[in-house]
Amino acid sequence: MGHACTHDEYPGPNGNEHPVVAVLAIIAIIAAIVLIGWVRLEVHGTDDIEAALTEPVADGDVVVAPKPDLKGDEEREVEAAVTSSRFATGFGH
């Protein structure tokens, strides 16, 4: 025990990674992050972000009233059925 993968058959890293490879890897990671953010904005827009940023911040002493529920009865029933179906099939997340 305690000697897993420490044999001569499995030598450790040799440290010969070229610096250009490391720099290219970092550039690829940054490009992926930028592309994912760009696609998110293109697909979903910025309305939800703007709403979250312009929403008033509540202090501990200030009580903010909840937003009124504007859904109809039929829409509430459909939403409840979809939610219960997701949890029943294991797709709750």
C-alpha positions in Angstrom: 0.0 0.0 0.0 1.1 3.6 -0.5 3.3 2.8 -3.5 0.7 3.0 -6.3 2.2 4.2 -9.6 5.7 4.9 -8.1 7.5 2.0 -9.9 10.1 2.4 -12.6 7.4 1.5 -15.1 5.6 4.7 -14.3 8.1 7.5 -14.2 7.0 10.9 -13.0 6.6 13.9 -15.3 9.9 14.9 -16.9 9.3 18.6 -16.9 10.1 19.0 -20.6 6.9 20.8 -21.5 7.7 23.5 -23.9 6.6 27.0 -22.7 4.8 27.7 -26.0 2.4 24.7 -25.2 1.6 26.2 -21.8 0.9 29.6 -23.3 -1.3 28.1 -26.0 -3.2 26.2 -23.4 -3.9 29.4 -21.5 -5.0 31.2 -24.6 -7.3 28.3 -25.5 -8.9 28.4 -22.0 -9.4 32.2 -22.2 -10.9 31.9 -25.8 -13.3 29.2 -24.6 -14.5 31.4 -21.7 -15.0 34.4 -24.0 -16.9 32.3 -26.6 -19.1 30.7 -23.9 -20.0 34.2 -22.6 -20.6 35.5 -26.1 -22.9 32.6 -27.0 -24.8 33.0 -23.7 -25.5 36.7 -24.6 -26.5 35.9 -28.2 -28.9 33.1 -27.1 -30.4 34.5 -23.9 -29.8 38.2 -24.3 -29.1 40.7 -21.5 -32.6 41.3 -20.2 -32.2 39.1 -17.1 -28.7 40.5 -16.3 -30.0 44.1 -16.6 -33.0 43.2 -14.4 -30.8 41.7 -11.8 -28.4 44.7 -11.8 -31.1 47.3 -11.7 -33.2 45.6 -9.0 -33.2 47.5 -5.7 -31.0 45.9 -3.0 -32.8 45.2 0.2 -31.2 46.1 3.5 -31.9 44.1 6.6 -34.4 46.7 7.8 -36.2 47.2 4.5 -39.0 44.8 3.5 -39.4 44.4 -0.3 -42.8 43.3 -1.4 -42.8 40.2 -3.7 -43.6 40.6 -7.3 -47.3 40.0 -8.2 -48.1 36.6 -9.7 -49.5 37.3 -13.2 -49.9 33.7 -14.3 -53.3 32.3 -15.1 -54.7 29.1 -13.5 -54.1 27.0 -16.6 -50.5 28.1 -16.8 -50.0 27.3 -13.1 -51.5 23.8 -13.6 -49.2 23.1 -16.6 -46.2 24.3 -14.7 -47.0 22.1 -11.7 -47.5 19.1 -14.0 -44.2 19.7 -15.8 -42.4 20.1 -12.4 -43.8 17.0 -10.9 -43.0 15.1 -14.1 -39.4 16.2 -14.0 -39.0 15.2 -10.4 -40.7 11.8 -11.0 -38.3 11.0 -13.9 -35.2 12.3 -12.1 -34.7 15.4 -14.2 -35.2 17.8 -11.3 -31.8 19.6 -11.8 
